[in-house]
Amino acid sequence: MSVETSNITAPLSITESALRQLRKIYEEQNLSSEHGLRVGVKGGGCSGFSYVLGFDVKKEKDQEYEIAEFRVFMEKAHLMYLMGMEIDWQDGLNNRGFTFVNPNAKQTCGCGTSFSA
């Protein structure tokens, strides 16, 4: 089976600290080359939408991008919510985890995991 990847520039960026953490998770979960990083949105959260971030296999509705060594899967319909977003990893005393800097968010919640568009 051939793997088609998009020649389109990735619509989001991932910082080096987030890439390090994603590599660690990928290795700990012992995932296959069929798995890529799923980035998306879903309804819910205190501001209307929540971010989706995790490893998954490609689905029919997905657009595929390559960021660093990761295959990144995103549903085409989510592009308008995530274009230009940066995924980062914070490892401080007050905040530890992935953060999302989204220029499309009109309002975000205090925890930074949900937004309104």
N, C-alpha and C positions, 0 to 999 in steps of 0.2 A: 504494500500500500504506500503510495507517495503522500508526502505531507506538503500541502500547499500553504505557503506563507504569503502574507500581504507585502507588496512593495510599497505600500502607503506608510508614511512616517507615523510612528506610534503617537497616539493622541495624548499620552500622559508620560510622565517621567518618574523614575524611582531613584532616590538618593542612594549613595554608596552604603550608608548605614542600614537602610532598608534592604538593599541587596544582600548584605552580609547576613542579616537575620533570616531572609527568605532562603538563602543557601543552606543555613543551619537547619531550618524546618524541613526543607526538601530532603536533606540527607537523613535526618532523624526519622522521617516517615518512610524512608526507603522506597520512594516513588519511581515509577517507570518513565521512560522517555515519552510515553503517551500523555503524561500529565503536564499541564501547564498552569500558569497562574491565572486564575479567574478574577477579573476586576469588574464590578458592576454596581448596580443600585437595586434596592427593593423598597417597596412601600413600608412605612413604619418608622419608628424612632420618634423622638419628641419634636422633631422639626419637619416631619413629613416623609423623608427618604433616609434610608440607612445604606452605608457602603457595604459591598460584598467583596471580600478578599480571601482567597484560599486556593488550594490546588485542586484541579479538576481535569476531566478529559474534555476535548473539544466537542461541542454540540452543533447541530445543523444551523442555528441562527447566529453562530459566532463569527466574528471577524478575528483574524489572527495577526498578531504583531510580534516582533522580536525586540526585546529589551535586554541588553547584556546577553547572558546565555539562556534567558527564559523565554519560552513561548508564552505569550500573553493572550488570553481569550477574553473577548468582550462582545456582548450582544450588540448588534448594530444600533438598536433602539436606545441604548444607554449612552451612545457617543455624545449626544447633545448635553448630557448632564456631567460628563467626565472630561471633555476636551480641555486640555491645558492643565489638568490636575497633577499635583506632585504627591507621591507617596513617600513618607519619611518614617524613620524609626527613632523614637525618643527613649532614652534609657537613664532618666534622671530620678531624683528622689520623689518629685511630685507627679511625674507622669512617665509611665513605661508602656510602650506599645506603638503600634502603627498609627500615624497621624496622616490626615488628608488635607492638603491645601488646595482648595477648589475655587478657581476664579468665577465659576458659574453659580456658586451658592449665594443666594440673597440673604440667607440667615442660617446660622449654625447653632447647634446646641452647645452647652458648656463642656460636654465631654468630647466634642469634635467628631463623633461617629455618625451624626445625622445632620441633615440640612434641608432647606427648602430652596426650590428653584423658581 
